[in-house]
């Protein structure tokens, strides 16, 4: 059934009590415009521990969350391969979905989820919500105000030796569904499409520096594991607006460079902060200028859960939320397109799209109580 309009703080439930749930609960329980009612998990004892840790009044199974009468938005923090099934169950229960990345692991499942949500009259929102933080949002506002002229192209870089030196169990990061493409690209691709719009085609090459890697820390230190996916990906994205972006993602570089995103305009270059964090200043370099000018970040710098809050306020106001499911699905299409382009040595055309999203206002305050008397728009 379609949820009925309500007033006041938006009720939230979580499904999935793993590591990342702590970050979400830390922030969601501190925002006055949302109320966390219940935590559920495949293992109810894990849900109980999280609920008690953060003062959430109820805990139980996945079904307990879906059945809770006060829950309007369900935050899906299950493993990626379960995202489609759990999110469809949330929609079927008549509740709105916020899902961790990726929205699903298969573009067809993402398309089916969005169609089901539209039919049911509920919303889908998706991570990463780091791009809603002060850092990226300030850069987007600067881009929109015309300071750099007409955006022409972009360059993004993420380079590191790989996580096996510090991660205690890194093998999964070098296998199907991961690698730098699926682990890192969502932050960069989401930033690029918010800046330049939908992507219409991708081409790419990929490589592996080593067939095996060795765990460098923790109880499994010294163990060797196989690498089954490209550990360096170089992609070229072409946007519907005619612009292009070069994307380099690498676990093969002795040199570490993270958070490099630059958009080149006809009048200036805008360097974005790291899209994997919620804050950070931008830097503006005038055409032929000698040194960059800092652009201080303004906006929210809290952490994960910011997207749920923005979605909750938009729900009450009857306006679109910013971290749309359509954007998350489009980013998934980009990543799958890059993977296909590497495998087939081809240019892959994309057909998914999304509506333009305006940057968040600089005075967005997560800790303001804005919904106590607000009447929703039907």
N, C-alpha and C positions, 0 to 999 in steps of 0.2 A: 504494500500500500504506500501511497505518497505521504511523506511526513507533513503534518499540519504546521502552519506558521506559529511560532512561539515568540515570546519576549524574554528579556533578561539574558543572563549569561548562557552560553551554549553548552549543552551537556556533551561530554566526551568520554569515550571508552577506548581502551587499548587492547589489541590482540597481539601477543608476542611480548614476552618478558625477558628477552635477551639483553645483551650488553647495551645496545643503543637505546633501549627503553628508559634507562636511567637518565640519559641526556634529555629525552623528551619529557619525562615526568618532572625533572628538576625545574623546567621552565613552565610547562603547562599548569603545574600546581601553584605557580606564582602569578599567573595572569588573571586578573579579576573578571575578564570577559568570558572565560571558559571555566567549567567545573568538571573535573575528572571524577567520574562516578565509579568506575570499575576497571580492573585489569584482568585479562583472561589469557590463558596459555594452554597449549597442548598438555603441559605438565602443570596442573593447578597449584602445586606446591611452589613453583617458580613465580606464579602470579601472586600467590599469597605473600611471598617474601617482598616482592616489589611494592605491593599495595601497602604493606605495613611500613616499609622504608619511607614512603612518601606520603603517608597519611591518607591514602585513598580508601574510602569506606567499604568497598566491596571487591571481591576477587572470585575467580572461578574458571570456567572453561570458555572456549570460543562461543559456544551457544549461549552461555550466560550473558556475555557482552551483547550479542545480537538480540537477546530477549529483554534487555534492560529498558524499561519504559522512558527513562530520562536521558538516554544516550541519543544524540542527534548525529554526531560525527564519530565514526570509528577509525582509529589510527591503526593501519595494518603494518606491523613491524615483524611479520613472519619472514622466513627465508625466501629469496627471490623466486624459487620454483613454485612456491605456494601462493604468490601474490595474486595470480589470476583467480584461483579457486576461492580464496578467502574474500577478495574484493567482490566477486560475483555474489557470494553469500551475504555480504554486507548490503549490497544493492537490493537483493531479494528480500532482505529484512526491512527495506524502506528507509535505510539510513545512508548518510553521506559518507564518502570514502576519502581518507587521506592515506596515501601509500608511500612507503619508503621506495627508493629507487632500486631497480627499474620498475616501471609501472606493471609490466609483465615481462616474461622472457621471450615472448613470441608476439610480433606485431599483430597477427590475426587475433590473438587473445585480447590485446589492448583495444583493438577496434570493436570487438564484441562487448567488452566491458563498457566502453563509452556509449555504445548503442543501447545497452541494457539500462544504463544510468539515465540516459535521455528519456527512454520510455517510462521509467519509473519516476521521473521528476526529481532525481537526486543528483548531487554533484560529485565529481571526482577531482581530487587535487593530488599533486605528487611532488616528491622531493627531486632535486635538492632545494631546500629553502634557504641555503646559504646565499643564493642570489637575491633574496629579499632583504638581506642585511644592508647596513649603511654603506658598506664599501661598494658593492656592485650597483646599488640603487643610485648612489651619488654619481657614479660614472655614467649611468644611463640617463640621468637628468642632464648631465653636462653634454652628453651626446645629442639629446633632444633640443637643447637650447641653441644649437647651430654654431657653437664656438669653434668646432674643428672644420666648419664648412660642410660640404657634402661627403659623407663616408664613402670611401672607395674600396677598401680592402682591410683585411685583418690578419694577424699572425698570433698563434698561441703555441706555447711550448711548455711541456712538462718533461723534465729529464731527471733521472735518478739511477743509481746502480741497481735498484730493485729492493724490495722489502725483506728479502730472505736474511739479511744481516741482523735485523732487529726483531722481526716477527717470529714468535715461537712456533707457529704452525703455518708456514707460508705457502705450502704446496698448492692449495686451491687457487691462489692468486695467479698461478702460472698455467692454469688449465681452462677448459671450455667454460665460457660464461664469465671469464675474468680477464687477466692480463691488463695491460694499461688501457686497452680500448674500453672494456666494460667497467673497470674499477675506477678509472680517472676521467674518462671522456664526459660523463654526464655533467660534471661541473663546468667544463669548458664549452661543451656544445650548448648547454642551456644558456650560458652567458652570451654566446655568439648569436643565438636565434632571438634572444630578447633585444640584442643590439641591432641586428640587421634583418630580422624577419625569417620566414621559412626557407629551408634549403630545398632546391629542386633536383640537384644531382651531386653525386660524390664519386671521386676516384681515389685510389689509394694503393700503397705498397706496404708490405710488412716483412719483417725478418726476425730471426732469432740469433742472438750472439752465441748462445750455448744451448745444447740439448738437455743438459742436466744442471741443477744448482744444488748448493749445500746449505743447510740450515745453520745459521751462525750464532744463535742464542737460544736459551731455554733448555728444557729437558730433552729436546730432540736435536740439540746441537751436534753437527757432524753427519747427520743423516742426509742422504742424497735423494733427490726426487727428479722426476722427468718434467720437462717443459713441453707443453703440447700446443701452445698458441704463440703467435708473434709477440715478441717482447719489445719491438719497436714498430710503431705505426706512423706513417706519414700520409696525410690525407689532404685533398683539395676539395673544398665545399663551394658550390655555386648557389647563390641565393636568388630567389624569385625577383628581387630588386635589381639583379644584374651584378651585384658585388661578389667578391670571392674571399675565401679565408683559407690560409694554410695552417694545418694542425699537425704538430709533432708530439707524440707521446712515447716515452721510452723508459724501460727498465734496464737499459743497456749502457747507460752513460756513467762514466766515473764522476762526471761533473753533475752536481745537483742544481737544478733550476726549476722552481715551482712557482706557479701563480703568474706566469708571463702571458698577458693578454694585451695586445695593442690594436687599436683601430686607427687606420690612416685616413685622414680627410684631405680635402683640397686646401685647407688653411692651416691645419695643425694635426698633431698626433696625440691621441689620448691613451695613456697607459692605465689599464684597469688594475685594481688590487687582486689578490689571490681569490678566485671564485670558490675555494674550498673553506673559506672562513667568512664570518659575518661582518667584519670591519676592514679597515685598511684604507689609506688615502690613495687617490688617483694622482696622476701627474700629466700635465698638459705641456706639450712642446710646440711652440709656434713654428710655422713653416720657416725653415732656415734659422730658427732660434738657436741660441747658444746653450741654454740650460733649461731644464723642465721647471714648470711652476706647479707646486703642490696644490691639489684640490682636496681640502679636508673633508672627510666623510661626515655626513649628517644622517641621522636616522637610527634605526634599532640595531643594537649589537648584542642581542641576548644569546640566542643559540637555537638548536633544533626545537621545533614546536612553533616557531614564528609563523610558518606557513599555515599551520592549523588555526592559529589565532586570526591571521588575516582572512582566511576562508570563513571563519566563524562570524567575524564582523561583516563581511560581504554578504553572508547568508541572511543576517538580520536586516541589513540595509536593502536587500533585494537587488544587489548589483553583482556583476561577475567577480569572482575571486581571481587573483593574479597567477598563482601557481596552478594553472589549469591542467586537467588531465590530458587535454589535447596537446599541450606543449610536451608533457612527459612522453606521450605516445610518439610525437614527432622526433624527439631526441632518440628514442629507441629505434625508430626507422633509420635515423642517421647512422647509428652504431651498427645496426644489422647491414645497412647499405655499404658501410666501410668494410665490414667483414666479407661481404659478398664480392666487393670490388677487388679485394686482395686475392681471394680464392680464384676468381674468374679472370683476373687481369682485365677488368672492364670498367666502363662508366655506368653507374647505377642511377637510374631515374627514380625520384621519390614523388609520391602523389599526396601524402598527408600534408596537412597545413593547420593553422590556428589563427585566431583573431589577434590583432595587435593589442599589446598590453601596455598601459601607461605606467610609468614608474610610480613607486609609492611616494607619498608626500614626505618631506624631510622631517615633519613634526610627528610622524607616526610613533605613538608611545605605547609599548606593550603593557605598561603597568597602569595605564589610565582605565578607569571603569566607565565605559562608554555605553553599555547596553542595559543599564538598570531600568531606564524608562523608555527606551527606544521601541517604537512600534514597527514591526516588520512590514515590508511592502509585499503584497500578494503577488 
